[in-house]
Amino acid sequence: MAFIAVGEKLRELRLRDKLTQDDVVQRFSMSRSAYSLYENGKRRPSFELLVQFANFYDVSTDYLLGRIPTYYPENNFKFDLSAAKVDMINLILKTNEKLYSKIKDVIDYLNFKHAKEEPEEFINEEKQKKLVGIA
């Protein structure tokens, strides 16, 4: 029964993000028929894959399992991002794993370069979390 809930959520989220099954399977390097089995509740995703789906669709695993009615528990912190940043994030998330890794490497390099050029303006991730109170 819970697997049907997962499948329904996967379909709902895919449609919410205006993605085709082909878009999703390219990101996860799986066959379209395998993903279709997940959406139809006929196949169980592993715990690792469930977490990857949750990260990809930006929801909690509890939401995917049908345990909570909203994407996130009320106490989760969400950043307020501009539409341009959201579009950029969505483009990155829709890439395949190999390209995603290369994009991350470029971003890490640019952050490193920026830190060397403007160290007083560079704030690492740990400090950002402390500043917004989620550390």
C-alpha positions in Angstrom: 0.0 0.0 0.0 2.8 2.4 0.9 4.4 1.8 -2.5 1.3 3.0 -4.3 1.6 6.2 -2.2 5.2 6.6 -3.3 4.3 6.0 -7.0 1.4 8.5 -6.8 3.8 11.1 -5.2 6.5 10.5 -7.8 4.0 11.0 -10.7 2.5 14.1 -9.0 6.0 15.6 -8.4 7.2 14.8 -12.0 4.1 16.5 -13.4 4.4 19.4 -11.0 8.0 20.0 -12.3 6.7 19.6 -15.9 9.1 16.7 -16.5 8.6 13.6 -18.7 9.5 10.1 -17.5 12.4 10.3 -20.0 13.7 13.5 -18.2 13.7 11.6 -14.9 15.3 8.4 -16.1 18.1 10.3 -17.7 18.9 12.0 -14.4 18.9 8.6 -12.5 20.4 6.5 -15.3 17.6 3.9 -15.2 15.3 2.5 -17.8 11.9 4.2 -18.5 10.2 0.9 -17.7 11.9 0.6 -14.3 10.8 4.2 -13.4 7.3 3.5 -14.7 7.1 0.5 -12.3 7.9 2.9 -9.4 5.2 5.4 -10.5 2.7 2.6 -10.8 3.5 1.2 -7.4 4.6 -2.1 -8.8 8.2 -1.8 -7.7 9.8 -0.7 -4.5 12.6 1.9 -4.5 15.5 1.1 -2.3 16.1 3.4 0.7 19.0 5.0 -1.2 16.8 5.6 -4.3 14.0 7.0 -2.2 16.3 9.5 -0.7 17.6 10.4 -4.2 14.0 10.9 -5.4 13.3 13.1 -2.4 16.4 15.2 -3.0 15.6 15.5 -6.8 12.1 16.6 -6.2 13.0 18.7 -3.2 10.6 17.0 -0.8 11.0 14.9 2.4 11.0 11.1 2.3 8.1 11.2 4.7 6.1 13.1 2.0 7.1 10.5 -0.6 5.9 7.7 1.7 2.6 9.4 2.3 3.3 10.0 6.0 2.9 13.7 5.9 0.5 15.8 3.7 3.0 18.5 2.8 6.4 18.6 1.1 8.3 19.4 4.3 7.6 19.3 8.0 6.8 22.7 9.4 10.1 23.2 11.2 12.2 22.8 8.0 14.0 25.9 6.8 13.5 26.9 3.2 15.6 29.6 1.5 13.8 32.3 -0.3 15.3 32.1 -3.8 14.8 34.4 -6.8 13.1 32.8 -9.9 16.4 33.0 -11.8 18.2 31.0 -9.1 15.4 28.4 -9.0 15.6 28.0 -12.8 19.4 27.5 -12.5 19.0 24.9 -9.8 16.4 23.1 -11.8 18.6 23.0 -14.8 21.5 21.6 -12.8 19.3 19.0 -11.1 18.0 17.8 -14.5 21.4 16.9 -15.7 22.8 13.5 -15.6 25.1 12.5 -12.7 28.4 12.9 -14.7 27.5 16.4 -15.8 26.2 17.3 -12.4 29.5 16.4 -10.9 31.3 18.6 -13.4 29.0 21.5 -12.7 29.7 21.1 -8.9 33.4 21.1 -9.6 33.1 24.4 -11.5 31.0 26.0 -8.8 33.5 24.8 -6.1 36.4 26.3 -8.2 34.6 29.6 -8.6 33.9 29.8 -4.9 37.6 29.1 -4.2 38.7 31.8 -6.7 36.2 34.3 -5.2 37.4 33.5 -1.7 41.0 34.3 -2.7 40.0 37.5 -4.5 37.5 38.8 -2.0 38.1 36.9 1.3 36.0 39.4 3.4 32.9 38.7 1.2 33.3 35.0 1.1 31.1 33.1 3.6 31.4 29.3 3.8 28.4 27.1 4.0 28.9 26.4 7.8 28.9 30.2 8.5 25.8 30.7 6.3 23.9 28.0 8.4 24.9 29.8 11.6 23.8 33.2 10.2 20.4 31.9 9.4 20.1 29.8 12.6 20.1 26.3 11.2 23.5 25.1 12.3 
